[in-house]
Amino acid sequence: MKIIKKFNRFELKYIVSYKTAIKLKKHILRYTFPDHYGDDKGKYILTSLYFDSPDYQFYWEKINGIRVRRKLRIRWYENENRLTDESIVFVEIKQRVDRVTQKRRIRLSYKDALLFCNEGIIPPHKAEDKKIIDEMYSMLKLYNLRPTAITSYERQAFVGTDYDIGLRITFDTHVAYRIKNLDLDAGTYEGFIIPPNFVIMEIKTNEKIPYWISELVSGHELQISRISKYCQGLDSASAFNHINI
């Protein structure tokens, strides 16, 4: 299996009701198929550990609408196996440049990912990953990054056919957060980022939006959302006012 380490995409987000999401999925399946990385319906669970500076610089860059901004996270694609030191995770930089999302990531064991992000211990890596490792190390040291929040949700993903190469549409449900126990495998959460009867729908494409998606969006009168799961999780946290953001 080929691991994609770098990619650029246009992303559009919408918050829709659970009932509307069901209708949208039925229409979308006419033009796409479930992502083979998930189960037979394209479903899987994503849990991410975000890092930020002591003064929450990455949070404020999003809130203030900074045109070019980055953030660092450890991302775990959950499966039937329990998370261990040897489980494979991704350390990822997500960068936003206007409407374009860029991602750069490396594949590490959970143990090496924590040693790298928490203690600055550079993991064994291939020569082709050196540039990404160096960028991450620079971020860790420059901003004095430390673990800040975890988000988790069930994702159902659909990918385009040969007519819409690069198209990816995802629906995220039960989008939860925690800011206290920051072990990826803790399994408990402090609350929901959006109400559980709502869904975050994301349309991701390498080029222009296919015409049938434009018609689908306008037909359901969907409104673009600027939601950031990381920022919204901090906003929703009951202890938010006590961490001096």
C-alpha positions in Angstrom: 0.0 0.0 0.0 1.4 3.4 -1.0 1.5 5.9 1.8 0.8 9.5 0.6 3.1 11.8 2.6 2.3 15.1 0.9 -0.8 16.6 -0.8 -2.6 19.8 -1.6 -6.4 20.1 -1.6 -9.2 22.6 -1.7 -11.5 22.0 1.2 -15.1 23.1 1.8 -16.9 22.3 5.1 -20.6 22.2 5.9 -22.5 21.4 9.1 -25.6 19.5 8.3 -28.3 17.6 10.3 -28.0 13.8 10.6 -31.2 13.5 8.4 -29.8 15.7 5.7 -26.5 13.8 5.7 -28.4 10.5 5.0 -30.1 12.2 1.9 -26.7 13.6 0.8 -25.0 10.2 1.0 -27.6 8.5 -1.1 -27.0 11.1 -3.9 -23.3 11.0 -3.5 -23.1 7.3 -4.0 -24.3 7.7 -7.5 -21.0 9.3 -8.4 -18.5 7.9 -5.8 -17.7 4.7 -3.9 -16.8 4.1 -0.3 -13.2 4.6 0.7 -11.4 1.2 0.7 -9.4 2.3 3.8 -12.5 2.0 5.9 -15.0 -0.8 6.2 -17.4 -1.8 3.4 -19.2 1.5 3.9 -16.1 3.6 4.1 -16.3 4.1 7.8 -13.4 4.3 10.3 -12.5 6.2 13.5 -10.0 9.0 13.6 -8.4 10.3 16.8 -5.9 13.2 16.8 -3.6 14.7 19.4 -3.0 18.4 18.8 0.1 20.4 19.9 0.2 24.1 20.5 2.4 26.7 22.1 1.9 27.9 25.7 0.1 31.0 24.4 -2.0 28.9 22.0 -0.5 30.5 18.9 -2.1 28.0 16.4 -5.5 28.5 18.0 -5.2 32.3 17.7 -4.0 32.1 14.1 -7.2 30.3 13.1 -9.4 32.6 15.2 -7.8 35.7 13.7 -7.9 34.4 10.1 -4.2 34.4 9.4 -3.8 33.6 5.7 -0.9 31.2 6.1 -1.0 29.0 9.2 0.2 25.6 10.4 -0.6 23.1 13.1 1.0 19.9 14.3 -0.8 16.7 15.4 -0.4 13.0 15.9 -3.2 11.1 14.1 -4.3 7.6 14.8 -6.6 5.6 12.4 -8.2 3.3 14.8 -8.8 -0.4 14.0 -9.7 -3.6 15.8 -6.3 -3.6 17.6 -5.6 -1.7 20.8 -3.2 1.2 20.6 0.3 0.1 21.8 3.8 1.6 21.6 4.3 -0.2 18.3 1.0 0.9 16.7 1.5 3.0 13.6 0.4 6.6 13.7 1.0 9.7 11.6 2.8 12.9 12.8 1.3 15.5 10.5 1.7 19.2 9.7 -1.6 20.7 8.4 -1.0 24.0 6.6 -3.6 26.4 5.3 -2.8 28.9 2.5 -6.1 30.8 1.8 -8.5 28.0 0.6 -5.8 25.4 -0.1 -5.0 22.8 2.5 -1.5 21.3 2.5 -0.5 18.2 4.5 2.9 16.8 5.2 3.3 13.7 7.3 5.5 10.8 8.5 4.6 7.3 9.5 5.9 6.4 13.0 5.3 4.0 15.9 3.2 5.6 18.6 6.2 5.4 21.0 8.6 7.2 18.5 5.9 9.8 17.7 5.5 10.7 21.4 9.3 10.8 22.0 9.6 13.1 19.0 6.8 15.5 19.8 7.1 15.5 23.6 10.9 15.3 24.0 12.4 16.3 20.6 14.0 12.9 20.1 14.4 12.5 16.4 13.1 9.1 15.3 14.8 6.7 12.8 13.7 7.7 9.4 14.3 7.4 5.7 16.4 10.1 3.9 13.3 11.1 1.9 11.6 12.1 5.2 14.4 14.3 6.5 12.9 17.6 5.2 9.6 16.9 6.9 11.3 15.8 10.1 13.4 18.9 10.1 10.3 21.1 9.6 8.5 19.4 12.5 11.5 19.6 14.8 11.8 23.3 14.0 8.2 23.9 14.9 8.5 21.9 18.1 11.4 24.0 19.3 10.4 27.4 17.9 7.0 27.3 19.5 7.8 25.2 22.5 4.9 22.9 21.5 3.2 20.6 24.0 0.0 18.4 23.8 -3.1 20.5 24.1 -6.3 18.7 23.0 -7.6 15.5 21.5 -10.4 15.2 19.0 -12.1 12.0 17.9 -14.9 11.1 15.5 -16.3 8.4 13.2 -15.7 9.3 9.6 -17.5 7.9 6.5 -15.5 8.7 3.4 -16.3 8.5 -0.3 -13.9 8.9 -3.2 -14.4 9.9 -6.8 -14.4 7.7 -9.8 -12.0 8.1 -12.8 -14.1 11.0 -13.9 -13.5 12.8 -10.6 -9.9 11.8 -9.6 -8.8 13.4 -6.3 -12.4 14.0 -5.1 -13.0 13.0 -1.5 -16.2 13.6 0.5 -16.3 12.8 4.2 -19.0 12.9 6.9 -17.8 13.1 10.5 -20.2 12.1 13.3 -20.0 12.0 17.1 -17.2 14.7 17.0 -15.8 14.8 20.5 -13.0 16.4 22.4 -11.0 16.2 25.6 -8.2 18.4 27.1 -7.4 16.6 30.3 -6.3 13.0 29.7 -4.2 13.3 26.5 -3.5 9.6 25.9 -4.8 8.8 22.4 -6.2 5.5 23.7 -8.0 6.9 26.8 -11.4 6.3 25.1 -13.4 8.8 27.2 -14.4 12.3 26.2 -15.5 15.5 27.9 -18.1 16.6 25.4 -19.1 17.1 21.8 -17.6 19.7 19.4 -21.0 19.9 17.6 -24.3 18.4 18.7 -24.4 14.6 18.1 -27.4 15.0 15.8 -25.3 17.1 13.4 -22.6 16.1 11.0 -19.5 17.8 9.5 -19.4 17.3 5.8 -16.2 18.1 4.0 -15.6 18.2 0.2 -12.0 17.9 -0.8 -10.7 18.1 -4.3 -7.4 18.6 -6.1 -9.0 20.9 -8.7 -12.4 22.4 -9.3 -15.6 21.2 -7.7 -17.6 18.8 -10.0 -20.8 20.3 -11.3 -23.0 17.6 -9.6 -21.6 18.6 -6.2 -22.3 22.3 -6.9 -25.9 21.4 -7.8 -26.2 19.2 -4.7 -24.9 22.0 -2.4 -27.2 24.6 -3.9 -30.2 22.3 -4.0 -29.9 21.7 -0.2 -29.0 25.3 0.5 -25.9 24.3 2.3 -23.8 27.1 3.9 -20.0 27.0 4.1 -18.7 26.6 7.7 -15.2 27.7 8.9 -15.2 25.3 11.8 -11.9 24.0 13.1 -12.4 20.8 15.2 -9.3 21.7 17.3 -10.4 25.3 18.0 -14.0 24.4 18.6 -12.9 21.7 21.0 -11.0 24.2 23.1 -14.0 26.6 22.9 -16.3 23.9 24.1 -14.1 22.7 26.9 -15.6 23.5 30.3 -12.2 24.5 31.7 -11.5 26.7 28.7 -11.7 30.0 30.7 -9.2 28.6 33.2 -6.4 27.9 30.7 -5.9 31.6 29.8 -6.3 31.4 26.0 
